[in-house]
């Protein structure tokens, strides 16, 4: 991981997936928020589990090789670092899960990573996160551009 010289931000898996998927209802705000922070010079640090989740989606997607290249290129070009799930993160995630019994492990890891790196912001699709961490910024679903219409007699695959 490259050294972080200014306050970083982290994103959860759903936010990063929305960033990559133009037909996701969270895509417009996810893109706007992430690009704004990157343009401000804030480094993006991804928890290792977010990479796992997004790459799983890439491997399962149609046109999987293109999506894999897109995600890998994004990581190489725009991500300041990938933060590992080490003992400190695991213990912090366990503590969070004990406090918030319905909190999934993957979400606890993102919140724990943000704490470990002193992130200023956590972009998330999870409306309940601000109750757990004041740095959480909830992205909002919004209107998306409709897919192009398909002429009559032609099927979309």
Backbone as JSON, one array per atom type, in Angstrom:
{
  "sequence": "XXXXXXXXXXXXXXXXXXXXXXXXXXXXXXXXXXXXXXXXXXXXXXXXXXXXXXXXXXXXXXXXXXXXXXXXXXXXXXXXXXXXXXXXXXXXXXXXXXXXXXXXXXXXXXXXXXXXXXXXXXXXXXXXXXXXXXXXXXXXXXXXXXXXXXXXXXXXX",
  "N": [[0.85, -1.18, 0.0], [0.58, 2.2, -0.89], [2.01, 5.05, 0.76], [-0.21, 7.12, 2.6], [-0.91, 10.47, 2.24], [-2.75, 12.46, 2.78], [-6.05, 12.92, 4.19], [-7.7, 9.93, 3.85], [-10.37, 8.15, 2.09], [-12.86, 5.57, 2.28], [-14.76, 3.0, 0.65], [-17.74, 1.01, 0.57], [-18.58, -2.33, -0.59], [-20.98, -2.33, -2.1], [-21.17, 0.32, -2.95], [-18.91, 0.59, -4.59], [-19.48, -1.35, -6.51], [-21.8, -0.17, -7.59], [-20.64, 2.08, -8.7], [-19.32, 1.01, -10.9], [-21.42, 0.01, -12.43], [-23.49, 1.19, -14.76], [-26.28, 0.98, -14.9], [-27.21, 0.66, -12.37], [-29.16, 1.81, -9.68], [-27.9, 3.36, -7.77], [-25.7, 4.3, -9.05], [-25.38, 7.01, -10.25], [-25.0, 8.79, -7.98], [-23.0, 7.43, -6.56], [-20.88, 7.52, -8.39], [-20.59, 10.31, -8.68], [-19.93, 11.14, -6.04], [-17.6, 9.6, -5.46], [-15.82, 10.36, -7.55], [-15.66, 13.1, -7.04], [-14.35, 13.16, -4.54], [-11.92, 11.96, -5.23], [-11.0, 13.87, -7.08], [-10.6, 15.97, -5.34], [-8.26, 15.2, -4.3], [-8.21, 13.27, -2.37], [-7.08, 10.22, -1.09], [-8.14, 7.0, -2.1], [-8.76, 4.21, -0.25], [-9.1, 0.8, -0.27], [-10.74, -1.69, 1.55], [-9.64, -5.07, 1.83], [-11.65, -7.01, 1.56], [-13.57, -5.72, 0.04], [-12.43, -5.6, -2.48], [-12.47, -8.34, -3.02], [-15.28, -8.83, -3.09], [-16.07, -7.19, -5.28], [-14.5, -8.17, -7.37], [-15.49, -10.76, -7.46], [-18.03, -10.28, -8.47], [-17.19, -9.32, -10.97], [-16.01, -11.61, -12.07], [-18.26, -13.17, -12.37], [-19.8, -11.79, -14.14], [-21.26, -11.16, -17.37], [-19.2, -10.97, -20.25], [-16.87, -11.2, -18.87], [-14.03, -10.97, -18.9], [-13.56, -8.37, -19.88], [-14.77, -6.84, -17.84], [-13.18, -7.63, -15.67], [-10.71, -6.53, -16.45], [-11.43, -3.83, -16.42], [-12.01, -3.37, -13.68], [-9.54, -4.1, -12.51], [-7.88, -2.22, -13.76], [-8.94, 0.15, -12.71], [-8.28, -0.18, -10.01], [-5.47, -0.17, -10.14], [-5.01, 2.42, -11.19], [-6.48, 4.35, -9.66], [-6.74, 3.69, -6.97], [-5.34, 4.17, -3.85], [-4.42, 2.29, -2.11], [-4.78, -1.1, -0.93], [-6.22, -2.32, 1.89], [-5.25, -4.73, 4.2], [-6.94, -7.53, 5.79], [-6.12, -7.82, 8.82], [-5.0, -8.89, 12.1], [-5.69, -6.78, 13.84], [-7.79, -5.5, 12.44], [-9.59, -7.63, 12.31], [-10.18, -8.02, 15.06], [-11.33, -5.54, 15.69], [-13.53, -5.59, 13.96], [-14.91, -7.77, 15.03], [-15.6, -6.71, 17.53], [-17.34, -4.65, 16.71], [-19.38, -6.2, 15.54], [-20.31, -7.51, 17.79], [-21.47, -5.38, 19.11], [-23.41, -4.52, 17.31], [-25.46, -6.64, 16.43], [-26.67, -7.56, 14.05], [-24.94, -6.8, 12.1], [-23.22, -7.5, 9.19], [-20.19, -9.39, 8.59], [-18.57, -8.41, 6.45], [-19.32, -5.71, 6.26], [-18.57, -4.81, 8.79], [-15.82, -5.05, 8.56], [-15.22, -3.06, 6.67], [-15.95, -0.72, 8.1], [-14.17, -0.99, 10.24], [-11.72, -0.82, 8.93], [-11.82, 1.82, 8.01], [-11.62, 3.14, 10.44], [-9.08, 2.26, 11.28], [-7.34, 3.45, 9.42], [-7.81, 6.08, 9.79], [-9.76, 7.38, 8.21], [-11.5, 10.04, 6.6], [-13.98, 9.92, 5.44], [-16.59, 7.56, 4.73], [-17.96, 6.06, 2.11], [-21.12, 4.77, 1.44], [-23.87, 2.55, 0.74], [-25.5, 1.9, 2.73], [-28.0, 2.8, 4.78], [-28.11, 2.76, 7.57], [-25.55, 3.08, 8.59], [-24.52, 5.7, 9.44], [-25.42, 5.87, 12.09], [-23.69, 4.21, 13.38], [-21.17, 5.14, 12.75], [-19.97, 8.31, 12.44], [-18.64, 9.23, 10.23], [-19.7, 8.09, 8.01], [-21.09, 8.45, 4.84], [-24.01, 8.39, 3.2], [-24.79, 7.24, 0.08], [-27.2, 8.07, -2.37], [-29.96, 6.53, -4.02], [-30.95, 7.17, -7.36], [-32.4, 8.7, -10.3], [-31.71, 7.0, -13.32], [-30.18, 6.88, -16.53], [-32.28, 5.61, -19.02], [-31.92, 2.38, -20.56], [-30.79, 2.1, -23.96], [-33.37, 2.01, -26.42], [-34.56, -0.94, -27.96], [-34.83, -1.75, -31.31], [-37.89, -2.92, -32.84], [-38.33, -6.38, -33.29], [-35.74, -7.12, -32.89], [-33.75, -8.81, -30.59], [-32.41, -8.27, -27.35], [-29.41, -9.36, -26.03]],
  "CA": [[0.0, 0.0, 0.0], [1.33, 3.44, -0.95], [1.75, 5.9, 1.93], [-1.31, 8.07, 2.47], [-0.4, 11.77, 2.68], [-3.87, 13.28, 3.23], [-7.13, 12.1, 4.76], [-8.27, 9.01, 2.86], [-11.74, 7.71, 2.22], [-13.09, 4.18, 1.92], [-16.1, 2.72, 0.14], [-18.17, -0.37, 0.76], [-18.69, -3.1, -1.83], [-22.14, -1.92, -2.88], [-20.86, 1.6, -3.58], [-17.97, 0.36, -5.69], [-20.24, -2.05, -7.57], [-22.65, 0.83, -8.23], [-19.76, 2.93, -9.49], [-19.01, 0.31, -12.15], [-22.62, -0.43, -13.14], [-24.27, 2.37, -15.13], [-27.73, 0.82, -14.74], [-27.5, 0.56, -10.94], [-29.82, 3.05, -9.24], [-26.97, 4.14, -6.95], [-24.56, 4.69, -9.89], [-25.11, 8.44, -10.39], [-24.46, 9.39, -6.76], [-21.73, 6.76, -6.25], [-19.88, 8.09, -9.29], [-20.4, 11.72, -8.35], [-19.23, 11.26, -4.75], [-16.24, 9.05, -5.55], [-15.0, 11.21, -8.42], [-15.45, 14.36, -6.34], [-13.32, 12.97, -3.52], [-10.66, 11.73, -5.93], [-10.58, 15.15, -7.64], [-10.11, 16.77, -4.21], [-6.96, 14.66, -3.91], [-8.32, 12.3, -1.27], [-6.75, 8.87, -1.52], [-9.12, 5.94, -1.88], [-8.19, 2.97, 0.28], [-10.13, -0.24, -0.29], [-10.56, -2.88, 2.38], [-9.4, -6.25, 0.99], [-12.9, -7.71, 1.27], [-14.28, -5.0, -1.03], [-11.83, -6.11, -3.72], [-13.0, -9.69, -3.19], [-16.68, -8.73, -3.51], [-16.18, -6.6, -6.61], [-13.92, -9.1, -8.34], [-16.44, -11.87, -7.59], [-19.01, -9.79, -9.44], [-16.55, -9.25, -12.29], [-15.84, -12.97, -12.58], [-19.58, -13.73, -12.67], [-20.47, -10.96, -15.15], [-21.09, -11.4, -18.81], [-18.05, -10.19, -20.69], [-16.1, -11.2, -17.64], [-12.65, -10.49, -19.07], [-13.6, -6.92, -19.98], [-15.05, -6.31, -16.51], [-11.99, -7.84, -14.85], [-9.72, -5.51, -16.84], [-11.93, -2.54, -15.96], [-11.82, -3.29, -12.23], [-8.11, -4.11, -12.22], [-7.35, -0.93, -14.18], [-9.38, 1.13, -11.72], [-7.48, -0.38, -8.8], [-4.11, 0.28, -10.41], [-4.94, 3.85, -11.49], [-7.14, 5.29, -8.75], [-6.76, 3.25, -5.57], [-4.07, 4.44, -3.18], [-3.97, 1.07, -1.46], [-5.72, -2.11, -0.47], [-5.88, -2.57, 3.29], [-5.48, -6.15, 4.51], [-7.68, -7.93, 6.98], [-5.13, -8.34, 9.76], [-5.55, -9.18, 13.43], [-6.31, -5.56, 14.38], [-9.08, -5.32, 11.75], [-10.47, -8.72, 12.73], [-10.65, -7.75, 16.42], [-12.23, -4.39, 15.63], [-14.77, -6.05, 13.31], [-15.6, -8.61, 16.0], [-16.19, -5.82, 18.53], [-18.51, -4.01, 16.08], [-20.44, -7.2, 15.37], [-20.88, -7.76, 19.11], [-22.3, -4.22, 19.44], [-24.49, -4.45, 16.32], [-25.56, -8.08, 16.19], [-27.07, -7.85, 12.67], [-23.94, -6.25, 11.18], [-22.45, -8.55, 8.51], [-18.74, -9.31, 8.71], [-17.98, -7.56, 5.42], [-19.56, -4.32, 6.63], [-17.74, -4.53, 9.96], [-14.44, -4.89, 8.08], [-15.12, -1.73, 6.05], [-15.96, 0.26, 9.19], [-12.92, -1.15, 11.0], [-10.64, -0.3, 8.09], [-11.92, 3.28, 8.05], [-11.08, 3.56, 11.74], [-7.64, 1.96, 11.33], [-6.57, 4.38, 8.58], [-8.29, 7.43, 10.1], [-10.44, 7.92, 7.04], [-12.44, 11.13, 6.85], [-15.3, 9.57, 4.92], [-16.9, 6.2, 4.3], [-19.11, 6.09, 1.21], [-21.87, 3.54, 1.61], [-25.29, 2.48, 0.38], [-26.18, 1.43, 3.93], [-28.6, 3.94, 5.47], [-27.94, 2.68, 9.02], [-24.16, 3.28, 9.02], [-24.23, 6.92, 10.22], [-25.66, 5.63, 13.52], [-22.53, 3.49, 13.91], [-19.94, 5.89, 12.51], [-20.36, 9.62, 11.92], [-17.95, 9.49, 8.95], [-20.42, 7.44, 6.92], [-21.89, 9.27, 3.93], [-24.88, 7.47, 2.47], [-25.13, 7.65, -1.28], [-28.65, 7.95, -2.58], [-30.39, 6.07, -5.34], [-31.54, 8.25, -8.13], [-32.78, 8.32, -11.67], [-30.63, 6.59, -14.21], [-30.56, 6.95, -17.94], [-32.84, 4.33, -19.46], [-31.12, 1.74, -21.59], [-31.29, 2.45, -25.29], [-34.47, 1.14, -26.85], [-34.21, -1.95, -28.94], [-35.82, -1.75, -32.39], [-38.8, -4.05, -32.91], [-37.85, -7.54, -34.04], [-34.37, -7.45, -32.48], [-33.72, -9.14, -29.18], [-31.18, -7.89, -26.65], [-28.76, -10.46, -25.28]],
  "C": [[0.89, 1.23, 0.0], [1.04, 4.26, 0.3], [0.65, 6.91, 1.63], [-0.84, 9.4, 3.05], [-1.5, 12.74, 3.09], [-5.0, 12.35, 3.66], [-7.78, 11.23, 3.69], [-9.77, 8.82, 3.05], [-11.82, 6.25, 1.81], [-14.52, 4.07, 1.38], [-16.45, 1.27, 0.46], [-18.35, -1.04, -0.6], [-19.83, -2.61, -2.7], [-21.88, -0.6, -3.61], [-19.92, 1.42, -4.76], [-18.64, -0.39, -6.83], [-21.14, -1.08, -8.32], [-21.84, 1.75, -9.13], [-19.5, 2.31, -10.87], [-20.23, -0.01, -13.0], [-23.52, 0.74, -13.5], [-25.78, 2.21, -15.02], [-28.14, 0.58, -13.28], [-28.11, 1.88, -10.49], [-28.92, 3.93, -8.36], [-25.8, 4.68, -7.79], [-24.34, 6.2, -9.97], [-24.46, 9.07, -9.15], [-23.13, 8.75, -6.37], [-20.62, 7.36, -7.1], [-19.55, 9.53, -8.91], [-19.57, 11.88, -7.07], [-17.79, 10.77, -4.84], [-15.34, 9.94, -6.38], [-14.7, 12.56, -7.77], [-14.32, 14.23, -5.31], [-11.95, 12.73, -4.16], [-10.12, 13.04, -6.52], [-10.07, 16.1, -6.56], [-8.74, 16.3, -3.74], [-7.01, 13.7, -2.74], [-7.96, 10.92, -1.78], [-7.87, 7.89, -1.18], [-8.38, 4.69, -1.42], [-9.32, 1.95, 0.34], [-9.79, -1.34, 0.7], [-10.45, -4.11, 1.46], [-10.7, -6.97, 0.64], [-13.72, -7.02, 0.19], [-13.74, -5.45, -2.39], [-12.39, -7.49, -4.02], [-14.44, -9.64, -3.71], [-16.81, -8.23, -4.95], [-15.61, -7.54, -7.67], [-14.8, -10.34, -8.51], [-17.51, -11.49, -8.6], [-18.44, -9.74, -10.84], [-16.39, -10.64, -12.89], [-17.17, -13.59, -13.01], [-20.28, -12.99, -13.82], [-20.29, -11.51, -16.55], [-19.96, -10.51, -19.28], [-17.05, -10.08, -19.58], [-14.69, -10.67, -17.81], [-12.6, -8.97, -19.16], [-13.84, -6.29, -18.61], [-13.85, -6.49, -15.59], [-10.94, -6.78, -15.16], [-10.15, -4.12, -16.34], [-11.68, -2.36, -14.47], [-10.34, -3.24, -11.89], [-7.45, -2.79, -12.63], [-7.7, 0.17, -13.2], [-8.51, 1.03, -10.47], [-6.07, 0.15, -9.01], [-4.01, 1.79, -10.56], [-5.42, 4.75, -10.36], [-7.12, 4.91, -7.28], [-5.37, 3.45, -4.96], [-3.53, 3.19, -2.51], [-5.12, 0.15, -1.12], [-5.29, -2.49, 0.94], [-6.21, -4.01, 3.65], [-6.37, -6.36, 5.74], [-6.67, -8.6, 7.9], [-5.79, -8.57, 11.12], [-6.26, -7.98, 14.03], [-7.69, -5.33, 13.75], [-10.06, -6.39, 12.21], [-11.03, -8.48, 14.14], [-11.63, -6.59, 16.45], [-13.58, -4.79, 15.02], [-15.58, -6.92, 14.26], [-16.29, -7.75, 17.07], [-17.44, -5.15, 17.95], [-19.67, -4.98, 15.95], [-21.08, -7.56, 16.71], [-21.8, -6.62, 19.53], [-23.55, -4.14, 18.57], [-24.68, -5.85, 15.76], [-25.95, -8.44, 14.75], [-26.05, -7.36, 11.64], [-23.15, -7.39, 10.52], [-20.95, -8.31, 8.65], [-18.14, -8.34, 7.71], [-18.16, -6.08, 5.73], [-18.71, -3.92, 7.83], [-16.28, -4.32, 9.55], [-14.26, -3.51, 7.45], [-15.06, -0.65, 7.13], [-14.67, 0.2, 10.0], [-11.73, -0.62, 10.22], [-10.64, 1.22, 8.11], [-11.34, 3.83, 9.35], [-9.56, 3.39, 11.76], [-6.81, 2.96, 10.54], [-6.94, 5.83, 8.81], [-8.9, 8.11, 8.88], [-11.38, 9.05, 7.46], [-13.86, 10.75, 6.47], [-15.37, 8.09, 4.59], [-18.12, 6.33, 3.4], [-19.8, 4.74, 1.26], [-23.29, 3.67, 1.07], [-26.13, 2.14, 1.61], [-26.69, 2.6, 4.77], [-28.36, 3.93, 6.98], [-26.51, 2.97, 9.49], [-23.9, 4.57, 9.77], [-24.52, 6.78, 11.72], [-24.47, 4.94, 14.17], [-21.25, 4.29, 13.79], [-20.31, 7.2, 11.82], [-19.67, 9.97, 10.61], [-18.68, 8.9, 7.76], [-21.26, 8.45, 6.15], [-22.7, 8.31, 3.07], [-25.14, 8.03, 1.09], [-26.6, 7.32, -1.51], [-28.95, 7.38, -3.96], [-31.04, 7.22, -6.08], [-31.9, 7.78, -9.52], [-31.54, 7.96, -12.47], [-31.12, 6.76, -15.63], [-31.13, 5.61, -18.35], [-31.94, 3.71, -20.51], [-31.66, 2.11, -22.96], [-32.38, 1.49, -25.71], [-33.97, 0.2, -27.95], [-35.26, -1.92, -30.05], [-36.65, -3.02, -32.41], [-38.2, -5.16, -33.76], [-36.43, -7.93, -33.71], [-34.39, -7.74, -31.01], [-32.38, -8.73, -28.58], [-30.66, -9.09, -25.89], [-27.7, -9.9, -24.4]]
}
